[in-house]
């Protein structure tokens, strides 16, 4: 059974994480409502994420592309460090035993932020986000299908493929301008 943690209420979207013991076992109306609420929260997070590339690109005009990405990561790292120290329930020291592949998230994030800084002036915010979402959806299907990175395996169904196909067509229309 799900439990809402006080940190979600205090910190909002950046820390909004439900505390589910067995999310794959959740069924029924409450689970459906929770999925829709979490989905809506991620739509809001997506709106915020759409602002990041143009903001970073504007900063890049002043500082340079890699410098802007560095500043973005430095500010984000500082904020996350404060959140982790104040609200975290894990241990930063536990990273010593983490396998090497778990360290690549920062590398992938840095490449993502830098590439959005370079591409948003060329594609526009909507074109960039449409392209990113297309890549994320295809990648997400593959990750789910094979249960990569410790996630449970989720079969690829015709409805999931149709949903991704429709979003890819929509993305292509947005990039076309």
C-alpha positions as CSV (number, residue, x, y, z in Angstrom):
1,X,0.0,0.0,0.0
2,X,1.3,3.5,-0.9
3,X,2.2,6.1,1.7
4,X,2.6,9.8,0.9
5,X,5.8,11.1,2.6
6,X,5.9,14.5,4.2
7,X,8.8,15.5,2.0
8,X,6.6,15.4,-1.1
9,X,4.3,18.0,0.4
10,X,7.2,20.2,1.7
11,X,9.3,20.2,-1.4
12,X,6.9,19.7,-4.3
13,X,7.9,18.3,-7.7
14,X,11.6,18.0,-7.3
15,X,11.3,15.5,-4.5
16,X,7.8,14.2,-5.3
17,X,8.4,10.5,-5.1
18,X,5.9,8.0,-3.8
19,X,7.0,5.4,-1.3
20,X,5.6,2.2,-2.8
21,X,6.9,-1.2,-1.4
22,X,5.7,-3.1,-4.4
23,X,4.4,-0.9,-7.2
24,X,3.9,-3.7,-9.6
25,X,1.4,-5.3,-7.2
26,X,-0.7,-2.1,-6.8
27,X,-4.1,-2.6,-8.4
28,X,-7.5,-1.0,-8.4
29,X,-8.9,2.5,-8.3
30,X,-6.3,4.0,-5.9
31,X,-3.4,2.8,-8.1
32,X,-5.1,4.2,-11.2
33,X,-5.7,7.6,-9.5
34,X,-2.1,7.6,-8.2
35,X,-0.7,7.0,-11.7
36,X,-2.8,9.9,-13.1
37,X,-1.7,12.2,-10.3
38,X,1.9,11.2,-10.8
39,X,1.5,11.6,-14.6
40,X,0.1,15.1,-14.1
41,X,3.0,15.9,-11.8
42,X,5.4,14.8,-14.5
43,X,3.6,16.9,-17.1
44,X,4.4,19.9,-14.8
45,X,8.0,18.7,-14.5
46,X,8.1,18.5,-18.3
47,X,6.9,22.0,-18.6
48,X,9.7,23.1,-16.3
49,X,12.2,21.0,-18.3
50,X,11.0,22.7,-21.5
51,X,12.3,26.0,-20.0
52,X,15.8,24.7,-19.2
53,X,17.2,24.6,-22.8
54,X,16.3,28.1,-23.8
55,X,17.4,29.5,-20.4
56,X,20.7,27.7,-20.8
57,X,21.1,28.8,-24.4
58,X,20.5,32.4,-23.4
59,X,23.2,32.0,-20.7
60,X,25.5,30.4,-23.4
61,X,25.3,33.6,-25.5
62,X,27.0,35.3,-22.5
63,X,29.3,32.6,-21.3
64,X,29.7,29.9,-24.0
65,X,28.0,26.6,-24.5
66,X,30.1,24.3,-22.4
67,X,30.4,27.0,-19.8
68,X,26.6,27.4,-19.6
69,X,26.2,23.6,-19.2
70,X,28.8,23.7,-16.4
71,X,27.0,26.5,-14.6
72,X,23.7,24.7,-15.0
73,X,25.1,21.5,-13.5
74,X,26.9,23.4,-10.7
75,X,23.7,25.1,-9.7
76,X,21.8,21.9,-9.9
77,X,24.4,20.0,-8.0
78,X,24.4,22.6,-5.2
79,X,20.6,22.5,-4.9
80,X,20.5,18.7,-5.0
81,X,23.3,18.5,-2.3
82,X,21.2,20.7,0.0
83,X,18.1,18.6,-0.7
84,X,20.1,15.4,0.0
85,X,21.5,16.7,3.2
86,X,18.3,18.1,4.5
87,X,15.7,15.7,3.1
88,X,17.6,12.6,2.1
89,X,17.2,9.3,3.7
90,X,20.1,7.5,2.1
91,X,23.8,8.0,2.3
92,X,26.1,9.7,-0.1
93,X,28.9,7.5,1.2
94,X,27.2,4.4,-0.2
95,X,28.3,5.4,-3.7
96,X,31.7,3.9,-3.0
97,X,30.3,0.4,-3.8
98,X,28.3,1.5,-6.8
99,X,29.1,-0.3,-10.1
100,X,30.7,1.9,-12.8
101,X,27.6,1.9,-15.0
102,X,25.7,3.7,-12.2
103,X,28.1,6.6,-12.5
104,X,27.2,7.2,-16.1
105,X,23.9,9.0,-15.3
106,X,25.9,12.2,-14.7
107,X,27.8,11.8,-17.9
108,X,24.6,11.2,-19.8
109,X,23.0,14.2,-18.1
110,X,25.9,16.5,-19.0
111,X,25.8,15.4,-22.6
112,X,22.1,16.0,-22.7
113,X,22.2,19.5,-21.2
114,X,25.1,20.5,-23.5
115,X,23.3,19.1,-26.6
116,X,20.1,21.0,-25.7
117,X,22.1,24.2,-25.4
118,X,23.5,23.7,-28.9
119,X,20.3,22.5,-30.6
120,X,17.5,24.7,-29.1
121,X,18.5,27.8,-31.1
122,X,18.3,25.6,-34.3
123,X,15.2,23.5,-33.6
124,X,13.3,25.8,-31.3
125,X,12.0,24.8,-27.9
126,X,9.1,22.7,-29.2
127,X,11.2,21.0,-31.9
128,X,13.9,20.2,-29.4
129,X,11.5,18.8,-26.9
130,X,9.6,16.7,-29.5
131,X,13.0,15.2,-30.7
132,X,14.0,14.5,-27.1
133,X,10.7,12.8,-26.3
134,X,10.9,10.7,-29.5
135,X,14.3,9.4,-28.4
136,X,13.2,8.9,-24.8
137,X,10.1,6.9,-25.9
138,X,12.0,4.6,-28.1
139,X,14.7,4.2,-25.5
140,X,12.1,3.7,-22.8
141,X,10.4,0.9,-24.8
142,X,13.8,-0.9,-25.2
143,X,14.7,-0.4,-21.5
144,X,11.3,-1.7,-20.4
145,X,11.3,-4.6,-22.8
146,X,14.6,-6.0,-21.6
147,X,14.4,-4.8,-18.0
148,X,17.6,-2.9,-18.3
149,X,19.2,-1.0,-15.3
150,X,17.3,-3.1,-12.8
151,X,13.8,-2.2,-14.0
152,X,11.2,-4.9,-14.3
153,X,10.6,-6.3,-17.8
154,X,7.5,-4.9,-19.5
155,X,6.4,-6.5,-22.7
156,X,6.0,-4.4,-25.8
157,X,2.3,-4.4,-26.7
158,X,0.6,-3.0,-29.9
159,X,-1.0,-0.3,-27.8
160,X,2.4,0.9,-26.5
161,X,3.9,0.8,-30.0
162,X,0.9,2.7,-31.4
163,X,1.2,5.3,-28.7
164,X,4.9,5.8,-29.4
165,X,4.2,5.9,-33.2
166,X,1.6,8.6,-32.7
167,X,4.0,10.6,-30.6
168,X,6.7,10.2,-33.2
169,X,4.4,11.4,-35.9
170,X,3.5,14.4,-33.7
171,X,7.1,15.1,-33.0
172,X,7.9,15.0,-36.7
173,X,5.1,17.5,-37.4
174,X,6.5,19.8,-34.6
175,X,10.0,19.7,-35.9
176,X,8.8,20.4,-39.5
177,X,7.4,23.8,-38.3
